[in-house]
């Protein structure tokens, strides 16, 4: 049985909080309920509306978004709400009673070039995974049917998933002009069938080592936590737009070196060294002062 945990995340709207689960709770469908009558097909939303401060309930993918009335502040009630959600989900109660539908999911996928000439990014209008996954060969793809299918193609070298896109790294034997349409259609058809991109078990394990989990690690020093915060807020969105990812690996306080891992389009990219030294390293030096001398990519 799945074990659920909830991470509370702020949004741009101070009245709305996201309660993010470590597993998907709906299948390719978004829901918005403005009152208990609208929530007749969602036992979870109905229960939430019994809380007098709940104005709107949003359910999508792996999170529940809640909008509050002004009678309370989130700081006073968010922990209680998160605990209620954890207990509800772990009791195996239904989130939304979804109608069986044999029709395909409405999916659009478009190809996007990246700074790495060996990597193409395939962007979906759906959120496909809650966190990043990298597969460097077919053996590593045992928990991802989509990655496994992609590795059946002889020109696919590596596969990377994050949020709403797939980054595919190719061998030099093929040119993008000859294969991009085949790859785009494979990804689109897979998603349109409503298939699971990565197994629930893998998502649960990955969530346990996600940046949010590391920030709660009491063994991690304050400097490392500051670095993780900066990478997540300022660096990751930029590299994600190029089809890649950056992960904090370690911080050496003696020589003031930050070790990171580059994934997706960033791994092996000809311009990654320039980006690392002139972008990420410079930013960390400016924001962390004399605590950082150098940033090193362990795989780049």
C-alpha positions as CSV (number, residue, x, y, z in Angstrom):
1,X,0.0,0.0,0.0
2,X,1.3,3.5,-0.8
3,X,2.5,5.6,2.0
4,X,1.5,9.3,1.4
5,X,3.3,12.4,2.7
6,X,2.4,16.0,2.1
7,X,4.7,19.0,1.4
8,X,3.2,22.4,1.9
9,X,4.2,25.0,-0.8
10,X,3.4,28.7,-1.1
11,X,2.0,30.1,-4.3
12,X,2.0,33.6,-5.9
13,X,-1.5,34.1,-4.3
14,X,-1.2,34.4,-0.5
15,X,-4.7,33.0,-0.1
16,X,-3.8,29.8,-1.9
17,X,-1.5,27.0,-0.7
18,X,-0.4,23.8,-2.5
19,X,-0.4,20.6,-0.5
20,X,1.8,18.4,-2.7
21,X,1.7,14.6,-2.3
22,X,4.6,12.2,-3.1
23,X,2.3,10.1,-5.3
24,X,-0.2,11.1,-8.1
25,X,-3.8,11.3,-6.8
26,X,-5.6,11.9,-10.1
27,X,-5.1,10.7,-13.7
28,X,-4.5,13.4,-16.2
29,X,-7.5,15.5,-15.1
30,X,-7.7,18.8,-13.2
31,X,-10.6,19.6,-10.9
32,X,-11.9,22.8,-9.3
33,X,-14.7,22.9,-6.7
34,X,-16.1,26.2,-5.4
35,X,-18.5,24.7,-2.9
36,X,-19.7,21.4,-1.5
37,X,-22.4,20.9,-4.1
38,X,-19.9,21.1,-6.9
39,X,-17.8,18.5,-5.1
40,X,-20.4,15.7,-5.2
41,X,-17.9,13.4,-7.1
42,X,-15.0,14.2,-4.7
43,X,-15.3,12.8,-1.2
44,X,-12.0,14.5,-0.3
45,X,-13.2,18.0,-1.5
46,X,-16.4,17.5,0.4
47,X,-14.6,16.8,3.6
48,X,-12.4,19.8,3.1
49,X,-15.4,22.1,2.7
50,X,-16.4,21.2,6.2
51,X,-13.5,23.4,7.3
52,X,-15.2,26.8,7.5
53,X,-12.2,28.7,6.0
54,X,-12.0,26.7,2.8
55,X,-13.2,28.8,-0.2
56,X,-12.0,26.7,-3.2
57,X,-10.5,23.3,-3.7
58,X,-8.2,22.5,-6.7
59,X,-7.1,18.9,-7.3
60,X,-4.6,18.1,-10.0
61,X,-2.0,15.4,-10.6
62,X,-0.1,15.1,-7.3
63,X,-1.4,18.1,-5.4
64,X,-4.4,19.7,-3.7
65,X,-4.6,23.5,-3.9
66,X,-6.7,25.2,-1.3
67,X,-7.9,28.8,-1.3
68,X,-8.9,30.2,2.1
69,X,-11.3,32.9,3.2
70,X,-9.8,35.8,5.1
71,X,-11.1,34.6,8.5
72,X,-7.8,32.7,9.1
73,X,-4.1,32.9,8.2
74,X,-2.5,29.8,6.6
75,X,0.2,29.8,9.2
76,X,-2.4,29.0,11.9
77,X,-4.0,26.1,10.1
78,X,-1.8,24.7,7.4
79,X,-0.2,22.0,9.6
80,X,-3.6,20.8,10.7
81,X,-4.8,20.6,7.1
82,X,-1.7,18.8,5.9
83,X,-2.1,16.2,8.7
84,X,-5.8,15.7,7.7
85,X,-4.8,15.1,4.1
86,X,-2.1,12.6,5.1
87,X,-4.6,10.7,7.2
88,X,-7.2,10.7,4.5
89,X,-4.9,9.6,1.7
90,X,-3.3,6.9,3.8
91,X,-6.7,5.5,4.8
92,X,-7.2,4.7,1.1
93,X,-10.2,6.9,0.8
94,X,-11.1,8.1,-2.8
95,X,-10.0,11.5,-3.9
96,X,-12.2,11.9,-6.9
97,X,-14.6,9.3,-8.2
98,X,-13.5,9.5,-11.8
99,X,-15.7,8.2,-14.6
100,X,-14.2,5.5,-16.7
101,X,-13.5,6.9,-20.1
102,X,-12.1,4.9,-23.0
103,X,-11.4,8.0,-25.0
104,X,-7.8,9.2,-25.3
105,X,-6.5,12.0,-23.2
106,X,-6.2,15.3,-25.1
107,X,-2.5,15.7,-25.4
108,X,-0.3,18.1,-27.4
109,X,3.5,17.5,-27.7
110,X,5.9,19.8,-29.5
111,X,9.6,19.5,-30.1
112,X,12.0,22.2,-28.9
113,X,15.7,22.5,-29.6
114,X,18.1,22.8,-26.6
115,X,21.6,24.4,-26.3
116,X,22.9,20.8,-26.5
117,X,22.9,19.7,-30.2
118,X,22.6,16.1,-29.1
119,X,19.4,16.7,-27.1
120,X,15.9,17.5,-28.1
121,X,13.1,18.5,-25.7
122,X,9.6,17.2,-26.2
123,X,7.1,19.4,-24.2
124,X,3.6,18.3,-23.2
125,X,0.6,20.3,-22.2
126,X,0.2,17.8,-19.3
127,X,2.3,17.4,-16.1
128,X,3.9,13.9,-16.6
129,X,6.1,13.5,-13.5
130,X,6.2,15.3,-10.1
131,X,10.0,15.4,-10.0
132,X,13.0,14.8,-12.3
133,X,14.1,11.3,-13.5
134,X,17.1,10.4,-15.6
135,X,17.7,7.1,-17.4
136,X,21.1,6.5,-19.0
137,X,20.3,3.1,-20.5
138,X,17.6,0.6,-21.0
139,X,18.5,-1.3,-17.8
140,X,17.8,1.8,-15.7
141,X,14.4,2.2,-17.4
142,X,12.7,-0.8,-15.8
143,X,10.4,1.4,-13.8
144,X,9.4,3.6,-16.7
145,X,7.4,2.2,-19.6
146,X,7.9,5.4,-21.7
147,X,11.7,5.4,-21.2
148,X,11.8,1.7,-22.0
149,X,9.8,2.3,-25.3
150,X,12.2,5.1,-26.2
151,X,15.3,2.9,-25.7
152,X,13.8,0.4,-28.2
153,X,14.9,3.0,-30.8
154,X,18.5,2.4,-31.7
155,X,19.4,6.0,-31.9
156,X,18.2,6.9,-28.3
157,X,21.1,7.3,-26.0
158,X,19.6,8.8,-22.7
159,X,16.2,9.9,-21.5
160,X,15.3,12.6,-19.0
161,X,11.8,13.5,-17.6
162,X,10.9,16.6,-15.6
163,X,7.5,18.2,-14.9
164,X,5.9,18.4,-18.4
165,X,8.7,17.4,-20.8
166,X,10.9,14.6,-22.1
167,X,14.5,15.3,-23.1
168,X,16.0,12.7,-25.4
169,X,19.7,12.4,-26.1
170,X,20.7,10.7,-29.4
171,X,23.7,8.9,-30.8
172,X,25.4,10.7,-33.7
173,X,24.3,8.0,-36.1
174,X,21.0,9.8,-36.6
175,X,20.0,13.4,-37.5
176,X,17.2,15.2,-35.8
177,X,15.4,16.0,-39.0
178,X,15.0,12.2,-39.7
179,X,13.8,11.2,-36.2
180,X,12.1,14.1,-34.4
181,X,8.6,13.3,-35.8
182,X,8.9,9.6,-34.8
183,X,9.9,10.6,-31.3
184,X,7.2,13.2,-30.9
185,X,4.5,10.8,-32.0
186,X,5.7,8.1,-29.7
187,X,5.7,10.4,-26.7
188,X,2.3,11.9,-27.6
189,X,0.6,8.5,-28.2
190,X,2.0,7.1,-25.0
191,X,0.6,10.1,-23.0
192,X,-2.7,10.1,-24.9
193,X,-3.4,6.5,-23.8
194,X,-3.2,7.7,-20.2
195,X,-0.3,5.5,-19.4
196,X,1.9,5.9,-16.3
197,X,5.2,7.5,-17.2
198,X,7.1,6.4,-14.1
199,X,6.0,3.8,-11.6
200,X,4.4,5.0,-8.4
201,X,7.0,3.2,-6.4
202,X,9.9,5.1,-8.1
203,X,8.1,8.4,-7.6
204,X,7.7,7.6,-3.9
205,X,11.4,6.7,-3.5
206,X,12.5,9.8,-5.5
207,X,10.4,12.1,-3.4
208,X,12.3,11.0,-0.4
209,X,15.6,12.4,-1.8
210,X,14.1,15.5,-3.5
211,X,15.5,19.0,-2.6
212,X,12.6,19.6,-0.2
213,X,13.5,16.5,1.7
214,X,17.1,17.5,1.8
215,X,16.2,20.8,3.4
216,X,14.7,18.9,6.3
217,X,17.8,16.7,6.7
218,X,19.2,17.6,10.1
219,X,22.6,16.2,9.0
220,X,22.9,18.8,6.3
221,X,24.8,22.0,7.3
222,X,23.2,25.5,6.9
223,X,25.5,26.5,4.1
224,X,24.5,23.4,2.0
225,X,20.8,24.3,2.6
226,X,21.4,27.9,1.5
227,X,23.0,26.5,-1.7
228,X,20.1,24.1,-2.4
229,X,17.7,27.0,-1.9
230,X,19.6,29.2,-4.5
231,X,19.9,26.4,-7.0
232,X,16.1,25.6,-6.7
233,X,14.9,29.2,-6.9
234,X,17.3,30.8,-9.4
235,X,19.2,28.1,-11.3
236,X,16.8,25.2,-11.9
237,X,14.1,27.1,-13.7
238,X,16.7,28.4,-16.2
239,X,18.3,25.0,-16.9
240,X,14.8,23.4,-17.0
241,X,13.8,25.7,-19.9
242,X,16.8,24.3,-21.8
243,X,15.7,20.7,-21.1
244,X,18.1,20.0,-18.3
245,X,18.4,19.8,-14.5
246,X,21.0,20.5,-11.8
247,X,21.2,18.6,-8.5
248,X,23.2,19.6,-5.4
249,X,25.5,16.8,-4.5
250,X,27.8,18.1,-1.7
251,X,29.6,21.1,-0.2
252,X,33.3,20.9,0.9
253,X,33.7,23.6,3.6
254,X,37.5,23.2,3.6
255,X,38.1,24.3,0.0
256,X,34.7,25.9,-0.4
257,X,33.7,23.8,-3.4
258,X,30.1,23.1,-4.4
259,X,29.7,19.7,-6.2
260,X,26.7,19.4,-8.5
261,X,25.3,16.9,-11.0
262,X,24.0,18.0,-14.4
263,X,21.2,16.0,-16.0
264,X,19.2,16.0,-19.3
265,X,20.3,18.5,-21.9
266,X,22.9,20.0,-19.5
267,X,24.9,16.7,-19.3
268,X,27.6,16.7,-21.9
269,X,26.5,20.0,-23.4
270,X,29.4,21.9,-25.0
271,X,28.2,25.1,-23.4
272,X,27.6,23.6,-19.9
273,X,31.2,24.5,-18.7
274,X,30.6,28.1,-19.6
275,X,27.2,28.2,-18.0
276,X,28.6,26.5,-14.9
277,X,31.6,28.9,-14.4
278,X,30.1,32.2,-15.7
279,X,26.6,31.7,-14.5
280,X,26.1,29.4,-11.6
281,X,29.5,29.8,-10.0
282,X,29.3,33.6,-10.3
283,X,25.8,33.7,-8.8
284,X,26.7,31.6,-5.8
285,X,29.8,33.6,-5.2
286,X,27.8,36.8,-5.3
287,X,25.1,35.5,-3.0
288,X,27.2,33.4,-0.6
289,X,30.2,35.6,-0.3
290,X,33.5,34.0,0.6
291,X,31.7,30.6,1.4
292,X,32.0,29.5,-2.3
293,X,35.2,29.4,-4.4
294,X,34.3,27.0,-7.1
295,X,31.4,25.0,-8.5
296,X,32.3,21.6,-10.0
297,X,30.0,19.3,-12.1
298,X,30.9,15.7,-11.1
299,X,29.6,14.4,-14.4
300,X,30.5,17.3,-16.7
